[in-house]
Amino acid sequence: MFKNYGWIVEAKLNPGQLENFKKVMNSQVNRALTEKGTLNYQYYMSDEGDVLVCERFSNADASHEHIENWDDHAARWIDAATPTRMVHLGDLPDDVRERHAALSPLWLKPLGGFAREQAADSRVTKDGDTQFENFGWIVEAKLNAGQLENFKGVMQDQVKRALTEEGTLNYQYYISDEGDILVYERFKDLASSHIHIENWDAHAQRWMAAATPTRMVHLGDLPQELRDRHAALAPLLLKPLGGFAK
């Protein structure tokens, strides 16, 4: 099992606001780099202006520090992009949940999996801005009625195998009290992602008997050969825009 304090924010870029959005993002990222407890602050965007931000913190206090960063940039951010959805990830205290009440965030708690904290820092610099490398995806699903124990069983078998995959850096399962499932998967490189797909193929039938996939998001500059493997879910492709993963 892993610990998690964080959230995902989704938004839609407002017309003609790309450069302004990049400016406010880079200002936030530069400040976040000074926040010792901010572990991940990763911005992604599709070619159509769909925005997704992954944020992860070492503890609840660190998340409060980062919220102050947001407060100082919120007006500029919302001028450039319109928030559409928020997902809280982890056992967040009530005072943090209340700070985001306006977006009515879905609350998902860790169910199983791992995050390799010893993984190498993925930060890179491009055109003077801090960015990160990323190969991975998010899968969302709904638990089928009466299938919680069966779902936990297949998840545990997948996690056990994934722990032998050196290139699988994150394999984190979350679930809400209402049976909403989210799986965050991140890999060292393209070859590692292909190895992990073999894990899925070996467990797919049991997995889908216990839960129904509803959405998939590809994260990173994934090649077409990999996107084709998931074509049935018509995944949204989001590419790294800025930020870091420590």
Order of alpha helices (4+ residues) and beta strands (2+ residues): beta-alpha-beta-beta-alpha-beta-alpha-beta-beta-beta-beta-alpha-beta-beta-alpha-beta-alpha-beta
